[in-house]
Amino acid sequence: MRSAKKIAVIDIGSNSCRMVIYEQAGGALIPYFNEKAMAGLGRDLAETGRLSPAGKELALQTFHRFRAITASLKISNIRAVATAAVREAIDGDDFKKAAEKILGVSIQVLTGADEGRLSAGGVRTGFIEPKGLVADLGGTSMELLPLEDDTLGETFLLGPLARSKDVDLPLDKRAKAIRKILSNSDLFSEHQGGKLYAVGGAWRNVAAVHMMLRNYPLRVAHGYTMTRRDVQNVIDAADLAASDKLTREQLQSVSKRRYDTLLHAAILLDTLMEQLGTDKSVISSFGLRDGVAAEGLKSDGASGLLEAVPLFLRSSQESVVFGRELFSFIFPISDQFKQSEAVLRAVCLMADAGARMHPDHRANLVYEQVLRAPVPALSHAQRLFAAYAAASRYTFKFVEEPGYAGMLKLSHKRRAKILGCAMRLAGVYSGRSGPILATARLKVADGALCMHVDRNYSDLISDTVERRLGQLSGLMKLHPRLIVE
């Protein structure tokens, strides 16, 4: 396992000023500290052409705090960027100089093309081989960019601050105004029917509201998918909230600060899906800041996932070696799981997640830990599979909490349980030692699950090993067979 270093990214946006400190090891980026101030620098930009005076004051105060934190943590790799508001404002350059003096680092003012490129780079680190369009919504602008190539994207003044005057329009006229602006795009015709990746806090809030409306228990924005009907349900709720206090309080309970931009963000997302001819949008928590942090790293979603798991779990080198050998052990039965190689390798690296936890509780604790791990490249279905498998590694009788019971299909639970039982067998045979596990292998032959063991290690075959092999073969509807050779 590679040692971790810290990278700080400061993102000076139209709506918020945020600093994310990442722990970085290889291609892995795990958030260590994440803080924002809703300064609203671009609040007055459309009317005055200048940054908000109150916003500038709050932002500069916040930068003193950011510098104190990075200095205390001795972070030398600090990357500061500014987006549309600073770029467009008459006084943007003066503000930039004042901010640089406080932060002690230079600030890169991004072009719209830069924003799109970096956001797309962030999405590529957050998913395995994503294809389609990225839409990154900031306070002032929205960038639209294809993922498959390095084609320049498009920038539209469609952020909630830029469209603040639309709030008095009926819903259909708000959507019509957005359609008119988007009619200048060439990307929709080239990517008709493709997937849309939605980046930005306003759209994460749309997803969070939808989760609340449907009482969805896995409150993880990244990888959450919504249909047009889902987005329209949020529009209906936000529209009703204008006249219904109870609904308004419900929506504000998700995020009071983002309540005012909720309706615009939902209408814009629905209109984008309409123009793209798609019924599926995917929320990406990975975006511009992650793209800034990942610049210069050779990383994609799959490699980032495999390096992020041991970094997040604080795995020892022995645990990493065991996890890698575990994948080789389960590989002969991998067709049972119907999962990608990257997901299976990641789950194997999670096999020691509960090693230091109390035996009576670790299955449930590991389930929760894996379910919400801040790692890239896992869809919600894959998170549920990985969590169920990791929990089943510690008990044959694992049952999730009632709220999660219906989220994973029974057929997928069975596959996850088979994987968990295979990891359980490997752990008890080897004592969680990778080199010892390398002396055994699985094979399916003649209606039997065969475990081949090197004769020099036959003393490791205990009653518990035989019992675990029996449990695993029973789940696979095969006969158990131990072969010493």
C-alpha positions as a Python dict, from the first residue, in 0.01 Angstrom:
ca = {
    (1, 'M'): (0, 0, 0),
    (2, 'R'): (135, 341, -99),
    (3, 'S'): (179, 610, 164),
    (4, 'A'): (-76, 890, 149),
    (5, 'K'): (-3, 1257, 81),
    (6, 'K'): (-240, 1550, 116),
    (7, 'I'): (-360, 1779, -165),
    (8, 'A'): (-577, 2086, -103),
    (9, 'V'): (-810, 2216, -374),
    (10, 'I'): (-970, 2558, -327),
    (11, 'D'): (-1264, 2621, -560),
    (12, 'I'): (-1383, 2982, -576),
    (13, 'G'): (-1724, 2953, -736),
    (14, 'S'): (-2010, 3188, -814),
    (15, 'N'): (-2219, 3054, -528),
    (16, 'S'): (-1976, 2891, -285),
    (17, 'C'): (-1610, 2897, -190),
    (18, 'R'): (-1495, 2551, -94),
    (19, 'M'): (-1177, 2379, 16),
    (20, 'V'): (-1140, 2003, -11),
    (21, 'I'): (-831, 1836, 131),
    (22, 'Y'): (-771, 1493, -19),
    (23, 'E'): (-554, 1208, 93),
    (24, 'Q'): (-383, 1084, -222),
    (25, 'A'): (-210, 751, -274),
    (26, 'G'): (-137, 647, -631),
    (27, 'G'): (-455, 719, -824),
    (28, 'A'): (-674, 724, -513),
    (29, 'L'): (-825, 1046, -378),
    (30, 'I'): (-1016, 1022, -49),
    (31, 'P'): (-1168, 1340, 103),
    (32, 'Y'): (-1000, 1424, 435),
    (33, 'F'): (-1158, 1764, 501),
    (34, 'N'): (-1436, 1941, 315),
    (35, 'E'): (-1569, 2286, 398),
    (36, 'K'): (-1755, 2557, 213),
    (37, 'A'): (-1882, 2908, 265),
    (38, 'M'): (-2191, 3010, 67),
    (39, 'A'): (-2042, 3348, -21),
    (40, 'G'): (-2257, 3411, -328),
    (41, 'L'): (-1987, 3604, -514),
    (42, 'G'): (-2197, 3603, -831),
    (43, 'R'): (-2522, 3708, -663),
    (44, 'D'): (-2525, 4061, -812),
    (45, 'L'): (-2327, 3987, -1127),
    (46, 'A'): (-2619, 3993, -1371),
    (47, 'E'): (-2735, 4338, -1252),
    (48, 'T'): (-2408, 4515, -1166),
    (49, 'G'): (-2136, 4328, -1352),
    (50, 'R'): (-1949, 4315, -1021),
    (51, 'L'): (-1895, 4063, -746),
    (52, 'S'): (-2123, 4087, -443),
    (53, 'P'): (-1959, 4314, -179),
    (54, 'A'): (-2092, 4098, 106),
    (55, 'G'): (-1982, 3788, -83),
    (56, 'K'): (-1629, 3923, -126),
    (57, 'E'): (-1603, 4003, 244),
    (58, 'L'): (-1718, 3654, 348),
    (59, 'A'): (-1494, 3485, 90),
    (60, 'L'): (-1182, 3670, 203),
    (61, 'Q'): (-1258, 3591, 569),
    (62, 'T'): (-1294, 3226, 470),
    (63, 'F'): (-959, 3228, 290),
    (64, 'H'): (-781, 3329, 613),
    (65, 'R'): (-929, 3016, 770),
    (66, 'F'): (-831, 2798, 472),
    (67, 'R'): (-471, 2920, 491),
    (68, 'A'): (-449, 2853, 865),
    (69, 'I'): (-571, 2496, 813),
    (70, 'T'): (-335, 2416, 525),
    (71, 'A'): (-43, 2569, 714),
    (72, 'S'): (-118, 2367, 1026),
    (73, 'L'): (-142, 2045, 823),
    (74, 'K'): (180, 2139, 638),
    (75, 'I'): (19, 2097, 297),
    (76, 'S'): (246, 2222, 21),
    (77, 'N'): (38, 2103, -276),
    (78, 'I'): (-241, 2363, -284),
    (79, 'R'): (-436, 2417, -606),
    (80, 'A'): (-669, 2717, -621),
    (81, 'V'): (-911, 2784, -907),
    (82, 'A'): (-1184, 3039, -973),
    (83, 'T'): (-1477, 2999, -1209),
    (84, 'A'): (-1740, 3208, -1389),
    (85, 'A'): (-1808, 3487, -1138),
    (86, 'V'): (-1443, 3590, -1098),
    (87, 'R'): (-1387, 3541, -1470),
    (88, 'E'): (-1681, 3761, -1577),
    (89, 'A'): (-1684, 4033, -1310),
    (90, 'I'): (-1539, 4379, -1373),
    (91, 'D'): (-1367, 4363, -1034),
    (92, 'G'): (-1272, 3995, -1068),
    (93, 'D'): (-901, 4063, -1113),
    (94, 'D'): (-880, 4288, -805),
    (95, 'F'): (-1056, 4023, -598),
    (96, 'K'): (-821, 3756, -733),
    (97, 'K'): (-515, 3955, -622),
    (98, 'A'): (-660, 4009, -273),
    (99, 'A'): (-742, 3639, -244),
    (100, 'E'): (-394, 3533, -359),
    (101, 'K'): (-233, 3756, -97),
    (102, 'I'): (-434, 3586, 179),
    (103, 'L'): (-403, 3229, 51),
    (104, 'G'): (-35, 3257, -36),
    (105, 'V'): (-83, 3072, -365),
    (106, 'S'): (-167, 3175, -719),
    (107, 'I'): (-526, 3132, -837),
    (108, 'Q'): (-600, 2996, -1183),
    (109, 'V'): (-905, 3164, -1336),
    (110, 'L'): (-1060, 2890, -1545),
    (111, 'T'): (-1217, 2942, -1885),
    (112, 'G'): (-1547, 2772, -1957),
    (113, 'A'): (-1353, 2512, -2157),
    (114, 'D'): (-1122, 2454, -1859),
    (115, 'E'): (-1420, 2402, -1630),
    (116, 'G'): (-1574, 2148, -1865),
    (117, 'R'): (-1246, 1961, -1914),
    (118, 'L'): (-1174, 1939, -1542),
    (119, 'S'): (-1530, 1837, -1456),
    (120, 'A'): (-1517, 1562, -1718),
    (121, 'G'): (-1183, 1453, -1573),
    (122, 'G'): (-1344, 1434, -1231),
    (123, 'V'): (-1630, 1221, -1365),
    (124, 'R'): (-1380, 985, -1531),
    (125, 'T'): (-1217, 927, -1192),
    (126, 'G'): (-1557, 862, -1035),
    (127, 'F'): (-1693, 597, -1271),
    (128, 'I'): (-1560, 301, -1467),
    (129, 'E'): (-1540, 397, -1837),
    (130, 'P'): (-1830, 646, -1833),
    (131, 'K'): (-1984, 742, -2167),
    (132, 'G'): (-2222, 1025, -2248),
    (133, 'L'): (-2240, 1394, -2159),
    (134, 'V'): (-2129, 1576, -1845),
    (135, 'A'): (-2335, 1875, -1735),
    (136, 'D'): (-2166, 2076, -1458),
    (137, 'L'): (-2394, 2334, -1298),
    (138, 'G'): (-2234, 2617, -1106),
    (139, 'G'): (-2383, 2931, -961),
    (140, 'T'): (-2353, 3131, -1284),
    (141, 'S'): (-2276, 2895, -1570),
    (142, 'M'): (-2333, 2539, -1684),
    (143, 'E'): (-2070, 2347, -1880),
    (144, 'L'): (-2168, 2068, -2117),
    (145, 'L'): (-1899, 1828, -2236),
    (146, 'P'): (-1873, 1481, -2398),
    (147, 'L'): (-1683, 1215, -2205),
    (148, 'E'): (-1560, 999, -2490),
    (149, 'D'): (-1305, 1239, -2637),
    (150, 'D'): (-1128, 1571, -2583),
    (151, 'T'): (-1382, 1770, -2782),
    (152, 'L'): (-1429, 2121, -2648),
    (153, 'G'): (-1746, 2159, -2449),
    (154, 'E'): (-2005, 2434, -2441),
    (155, 'T'): (-2077, 2698, -2176),
    (156, 'F'): (-2422, 2839, -2105),
    (157, 'L'): (-2525, 3111, -1858),
    (158, 'L'): (-2777, 2880, -1694),
    (159, 'G'): (-2667, 2887, -1331),
    (160, 'P'): (-2935, 2987, -1078),
    (161, 'L'): (-2767, 3323, -1015),
    (162, 'A'): (-2764, 3403, -1388),
    (163, 'R'): (-3134, 3305, -1422),
    (164, 'S'): (-3254, 3465, -1098),
    (165, 'K'): (-3518, 3670, -1282),
    (166, 'D'): (-3691, 3351, -1400),
    (167, 'V'): (-3840, 3289, -1054),
    (168, 'D'): (-4152, 3491, -1139),
    (169, 'L'): (-4222, 3296, -1460),
    (170, 'P'): (-4463, 3001, -1483),
    (171, 'L'): (-4294, 2660, -1501),
    (172, 'D'): (-4359, 2610, -1873),
    (173, 'K'): (-4207, 2949, -1959),
    (174, 'R'): (-3900, 2878, -1744),
    (175, 'A'): (-3845, 2553, -1933),
    (176, 'K'): (-3906, 2731, -2265),
    (177, 'A'): (-3641, 2994, -2183),
    (178, 'I'): (-3391, 2718, -2102),
    (179, 'R'): (-3473, 2532, -2425),
    (180, 'K'): (-3409, 2849, -2624),
    (181, 'I'): (-3062, 2890, -2471),
    (182, 'L'): (-2980, 2521, -2523),
    (183, 'S'): (-3092, 2536, -2887),
    (184, 'N'): (-2743, 2668, -2970),
    (185, 'S'): (-2586, 2336, -2862),
    (186, 'D'): (-2443, 2090, -3115),
    (187, 'L'): (-2389, 1819, -2854),
    (188, 'F'): (-2745, 1692, -2812),
    (189, 'S'): (-2780, 1576, -3172),
    (190, 'E'): (-2441, 1403, -3156),
    (191, 'H'): (-2522, 1216, -2832),
    (192, 'Q'): (-2895, 1145, -2862),
    (193, 'G'): (-3011, 881, -2618),
    (194, 'G'): (-2682, 884, -2428),
    (195, 'K'): (-2634, 898, -2054),
    (196, 'L'): (-2623, 1231, -1870),
    (197, 'Y'): (-2386, 1278, -1574),
    (198, 'A'): (-2502, 1566, -1352),
    (199, 'V'): (-2229, 1746, -1156),
    (200, 'G'): (-2278, 2021, -900),
    (201, 'G'): (-2423, 2085, -555),
    (202, 'A'): (-2759, 2204, -689),
    (203, 'W'): (-2814, 1870, -862),
    (204, 'R'): (-2690, 1672, -563),
    (205, 'N'): (-2962, 1856, -373),
    (206, 'V'): (-3222, 1752, -633),
    (207, 'A'): (-3114, 1391, -575),
    (208, 'A'): (-3124, 1433, -196),
    (209, 'V'): (-3478, 1574, -216),
    (210, 'H'): (-3588, 1284, -435),
    (211, 'M'): (-3439, 1036, -185),
    (212, 'M'): (-3634, 1208, 92),
    (213, 'L'): (-3959, 1203, -107),
    (214, 'R'): (-3934, 828, -170),
    (215, 'N'): (-3789, 750, 176),
    (216, 'Y'): (-3481, 597, 14),
    (217, 'P'): (-3242, 478, 288),
    (218, 'L'): (-2907, 486, 102),
    (219, 'R'): (-2840, 861, 118),
    (220, 'V'): (-2532, 859, -106),
    (221, 'A'): (-2552, 1105, -394),
    (222, 'H'): (-2275, 957, -609),
    (223, 'G'): (-2408, 708, -861),
    (224, 'Y'): (-2774, 783, -780),
    (225, 'T'): (-2985, 758, -1095),
    (226, 'M'): (-3304, 946, -1173),
    (227, 'T'): (-3556, 914, -1454),
    (228, 'R'): (-3738, 1214, -1599),
    (229, 'R'): (-4043, 1116, -1393),
    (230, 'D'): (-3825, 1124, -1081),
    (231, 'V'): (-3701, 1473, -1165),
    (232, 'Q'): (-4055, 1589, -1243),
    (233, 'N'): (-4164, 1467, -899),
    (234, 'V'): (-3906, 1702, -749),
    (235, 'I'): (-4034, 1986, -970),
    (236, 'D'): (-4390, 1920, -852),
    (237, 'A'): (-4280, 1920, -487),
    (238, 'A'): (-4075, 2240, -525),
    (239, 'D'): (-4364, 2412, -705),
    (240, 'L'): (-4610, 2306, -433),
    (241, 'A'): (-4372, 2429, -163),
    (242, 'A'): (-4424, 2789, -277),
    (243, 'S'): (-4779, 2776, -135),
    (244, 'D'): (-4764, 2486, 111),
    (245, 'K'): (-4572, 2542, 435),
    (246, 'L'): (-4542, 2174, 529),
    (247, 'T'): (-4392, 2081, 191),
    (248, 'R'): (-4160, 2381, 208),
    (249, 'E'): (-4033, 2276, 551),
    (250, 'Q'): (-3980, 1921, 424),
    (251, 'L'): (-3768, 2040, 133),
    (252, 'Q'): (-3576, 2290, 345),
    (253, 'S'): (-3494, 2012, 592),
    (254, 'V'): (-3279, 1855, 319),
    (255, 'S'): (-3083, 2175, 253),
    (256, 'K'): (-3213, 2515, 357),
    (257, 'R'): (-2928, 2693, 179),
    (258, 'R'): (-3004, 2526, -153),
    (259, 'Y'): (-3383, 2548, -128),
    (260, 'D'): (-3402, 2866, -339),
    (261, 'T'): (-3216, 2703, -630),
    (262, 'L'): (-3398, 2367, -614),
    (263, 'L'): (-3674, 2442, -863),
    (264, 'H'): (-3440, 2593, -1122),
    (265, 'A'): (-3195, 2303, -1092),
    (266, 'A'): (-3473, 2045, -1133),
    (267, 'I'): (-3630, 2223, -1435),
    (268, 'L'): (-3288, 2253, -1599),
    (269, 'L'): (-3208, 1884, -1540),
    (270, 'D'): (-3545, 1778, -1682),
    (271, 'T'): (-3495, 1999, -1989),
    (272, 'L'): (-3145, 1862, -2048),
    (273, 'M'): (-3279, 1506, -2037),
    (274, 'E'): (-3556, 1606, -2277),
    (275, 'Q'): (-3310, 1761, -2524),
    (276, 'L'): (-3074, 1462, -2499),
    (277, 'G'): (-3358, 1216, -2550),
    (278, 'T'): (-3260, 1015, -2244),
    (279, 'D'): (-3461, 887, -1949),
    (280, 'K'): (-3167, 844, -1716),
    (281, 'S'): (-2941, 1092, -1542),
    (282, 'V'): (-2665, 990, -1303),
    (283, 'I'): (-2550, 1211, -1017),
    (284, 'S'): (-2173, 1246, -992),
    (285, 'S'): (-2019, 1370, -669),
    (286, 'F'): (-1691, 1374, -861),
    (287, 'G'): (-1649, 1689, -1064),
    (288, 'L'): (-1430, 1995, -1109),
    (289, 'R'): (-1246, 1978, -775),
    (290, 'D'): (-1169, 1610, -823),
    (291, 'G'): (-1052, 1684, -1177),
    (292, 'V'): (-818, 1953, -1041),
    (293, 'A'): (-683, 1714, -776),
    (294, 'A'): (-640, 1431, -1028),
    (295, 'E'): (-442, 1635, -1282),
    (296, 'G'): (-107, 1469, -1328),
    (297, 'L'): (-222, 1140, -1176),
    (298, 'K'): (-260, 831, -1391),
    (299, 'S'): (-600, 737, -1262),
    (300, 'D'): (-937, 619, -1384),
    (301, 'G'): (-1244, 487, -1206),
    (302, 'A'): (-1126, 125, -1185),
    (303, 'S'): (-770, 192, -1066),
    (304, 'G'): (-892, 468, -836),
    (305, 'L'): (-1139, 226, -675),
    (306, 'L'): (-875, -41, -611),
    (307, 'E'): (-635, 210, -456),
    (308, 'A'): (-907, 394, -262),
    (309, 'V'): (-1037, 88, -75),
    (310, 'P'): (-718, 16, 127),
    (311, 'L'): (-664, 391, 178),
    (312, 'F'): (-1014, 435, 322),
    (313, 'L'): (-995, 119, 535),
    (314, 'R'): (-640, 199, 654),
    (315, 'S'): (-549, -155, 549),
    (316, 'S'): (-216, -306, 651),
    (317, 'Q'): (17, -436, 382),
    (318, 'E'): (-72, -791, 494),
    (319, 'S'): (-443, -720, 441),
    (320, 'V'): (-376, -584, 92),
    (321, 'V'): (-170, -893, -1),
    (322, 'F'): (-445, -1118, 138),
    (323, 'G'): (-712, -928, -59),
    (324, 'R'): (-519, -957, -384),
    (325, 'E'): (-459, -1331, -332),
    (326, 'L'): (-824, -1369, -240),
    (327, 'F'): (-925, -1253, -588),
    (328, 'S'): (-708, -1528, -739),
    (329, 'F'): (-874, -1778, -503),
    (330, 'I'): (-1233, -1684, -601),
    (331, 'F'): (-1160, -1622, -969),
    (332, 'P'): (-1244, -1979, -1084),
    (333, 'I'): (-1602, -1928, -958),
    (334, 'S'): (-1629, -1559, -1059),
    (335, 'D'): (-1900, -1634, -1316),
    (336, 'Q'): (-2129, -1691, -1016),
    (337, 'F'): (-2124, -1323, -921),
    (338, 'K'): (-2217, -1136, -1242),
    (339, 'Q'): (-1993, -844, -1143),
    (340, 'S'): (-1703, -668, -1315),
    (341, 'E'): (-1347, -763, -1229),
    (342, 'A'): (-1289, -422, -1067),
    (343, 'V'): (-1586, -465, -832),
    (344, 'L'): (-1480, -820, -735),
    (345, 'R'): (-1121, -709, -671),
    (346, 'A'): (-1251, -421, -457),
    (347, 'V'): (-1472, -652, -249),
    (348, 'C'): (-1177, -887, -194),
    (349, 'L'): (-975, -590, -64),
    (350, 'M'): (-1258, -531, 185),
    (351, 'A'): (-1229, -882, 330),
    (352, 'D'): (-1042, -761, 640),
    (353, 'A'): (-1265, -457, 701),
    (354, 'G'): (-1404, -600, 1025),
    (355, 'A'): (-1086, -761, 1154),
    (356, 'R'): (-1051, -524, 1450),
    (357, 'M'): (-1422, -496, 1529),
    (358, 'H'): (-1618, -679, 1798),
    (359, 'P'): (-1723, -1021, 1661),
    (360, 'D'): (-2084, -976, 1776),
    (361, 'H'): (-2132, -657, 1575),
    (362, 'R'): (-1878, -651, 1294),
    (363, 'A'): (-2102, -789, 1019),
    (364, 'N'): (-2350, -502, 1062),
    (365, 'L'): (-2074, -245, 1110),
    (366, 'V'): (-1892, -361, 797),
    (367, 'Y'): (-2217, -352, 600),
    (368, 'E'): (-2275, 13, 693),
    (369, 'Q'): (-1910, 104, 637),
    (370, 'V'): (-1892, -44, 288),
    (371, 'L'): (-2236, 87, 191),
    (372, 'R'): (-2130, 448, 248),
    (373, 'A'): (-1758, 431, 177),
    (374, 'P'): (-1632, 748, 0),
    (375, 'V'): (-1482, 546, -285),
    (376, 'P'): (-1538, 598, -658),
    (377, 'A'): (-1681, 382, -933),
    (378, 'L'): (-1956, 196, -746),
    (379, 'S'): (-2321, 228, -849),
    (380, 'H'): (-2582, 195, -576),
    (381, 'A'): (-2651, -164, -683),
    (382, 'Q'): (-2278, -242, -665),
    (383, 'R'): (-2251, -81, -320),
    (384, 'L'): (-2535, -298, -195),
    (385, 'F'): (-2373, -611, -345),
    (386, 'A'): (-2031, -526, -199),
    (387, 'A'): (-2175, -447, 145),
    (388, 'Y'): (-2377, -771, 158),
    (389, 'A'): (-2075, -976, 48),
    (390, 'A'): (-1841, -809, 299),
    (391, 'A'): (-2091, -864, 581),
    (392, 'S'): (-2147, -1228, 479),
    (393, 'R'): (-1772, -1280, 504),
    (394, 'Y'): (-1820, -1258, 884),
    (395, 'T'): (-2140, -1458, 933),
    (396, 'F'): (-2331, -1714, 728),
    (397, 'K'): (-2660, -1583, 869),
    (398, 'F'): (-2625, -1214, 786),
    (399, 'V'): (-2954, -1024, 753),
    (400, 'E'): (-2951, -651, 680),
    (401, 'E'): (-3164, -397, 867),
    (402, 'P'): (-3533, -394, 756),
    (403, 'G'): (-3497, -59, 579),
    (404, 'Y'): (-3246, -208, 334),
    (405, 'A'): (-3412, -549, 294),
    (406, 'G'): (-3582, -484, -38),
    (407, 'M'): (-3304, -284, -203),
    (408, 'L'): (-3101, -578, -336),
    (409, 'K'): (-3272, -844, -547),
    (410, 'L'): (-3283, -1191, -392),
    (411, 'S'): (-3077, -1332, -679),
    (412, 'H'): (-2811, -1065, -617),
    (413, 'K'): (-2814, -1137, -243),
    (414, 'R'): (-2746, -1503, -316),
    (415, 'R'): (-2450, -1412, -538),
    (416, 'A'): (-2315, -1175, -272),
    (417, 'K'): (-2356, -1442, -5),
    (418, 'I'): (-2164, -1693, -218),
    (419, 'L'): (-1880, -1442, -247),
    (420, 'G'): (-1890, -1370, 127),
    (421, 'C'): (-1879, -1743, 205),
    (422, 'A'): (-1585, -1792, -32),
    (423, 'M'): (-1398, -1513, 149),
    (424, 'R'): (-1495, -1674, 481),
    (425, 'L'): (-1352, -2008, 367),
    (426, 'A'): (-1031, -1841, 246),
    (427, 'G'): (-989, -1653, 574),
    (428, 'V'): (-1027, -1955, 799),
    (429, 'Y'): (-799, -2175, 585),
    (430, 'S'): (-517, -1921, 556),
    (431, 'G'): (-541, -1726, 880),
    (432, 'R'): (-577, -1420, 651),
    (433, 'S'): (-230, -1482, 508),
    (434, 'G'): (-189, -1421, 137),
    (435, 'P'): (110, -1655, 94),
    (436, 'I'): (-77, -1942, 266),
    (437, 'L'): (-393, -1878, 63),
    (438, 'A'): (-181, -1916, -252),
    (439, 'T'): (-143, -2287, -163),
    (440, 'A'): (-514, -2353, -223),
    (441, 'R'): (-743, -2307, -520),
    (442, 'L'): (-1108, -2362, -608),
    (443, 'K'): (-1240, -2548, -909),
    (444, 'V'): (-1584, -2667, -1021),
    (445, 'A'): (-1581, -3015, -1176),
    (446, 'D'): (-1829, -3302, -1213),
    (447, 'G'): (-2099, -3140, -1000),
    (448, 'A'): (-1860, -3067, -715),
    (449, 'L'): (-1686, -2763, -570),
    (450, 'C'): (-1329, -2883, -534),
    (451, 'M'): (-1080, -2717, -302),
    (452, 'H'): (-729, -2822, -402),
    (453, 'V'): (-468, -2791, -125),
    (454, 'D'): (-92, -2829, -152),
    (455, 'R'): (0, -3146, 41),
    (456, 'N'): (269, -2955, 231),
    (457, 'Y'): (-14, -2750, 385),
    (458, 'S'): (-263, -3030, 455),
    (459, 'D'): (-232, -2963, 830),
    (460, 'L'): (-428, -2642, 770),
    (461, 'I'): (-741, -2840, 679),
    (462, 'S'): (-948, -2821, 998),
    (463, 'D'): (-1307, -2915, 1079),
    (464, 'T'): (-1398, -2548, 1037),
    (465, 'V'): (-1241, -2540, 689),
    (466, 'E'): (-1445, -2846, 590),
    (467, 'R'): (-1762, -2693, 733),
    (468, 'R'): (-1710, -2364, 547),
    (469, 'L'): (-1646, -2551, 222),
    (470, 'G'): (-1971, -2737, 281),
    (471, 'Q'): (-2162, -2412, 333),
    (472, 'L'): (-2017, -2259, 16),
    (473, 'S'): (-2081, -2566, -200),
    (474, 'G'): (-2436, -2590, -62),
    (475, 'L'): (-2510, -2232, -170),
    (476, 'M'): (-2374, -2316, -515),
    (477, 'K'): (-2584, -2637, -526),
    (478, 'L'): (-2270, -2849, -561),
    (479, 'H'): (-2106, -3127, -360),
    (480, 'P'): (-1798, -3034, -151),
    (481, 'R'): (-1469, -3207, -228),
    (482, 'L'): (-1127, -3153, -67),
    (483, 'I'): (-832, -3265, -276),
    (484, 'V'): (-480, -3280, -129),
    (485, 'E'): (-216, -3294, -402),
}
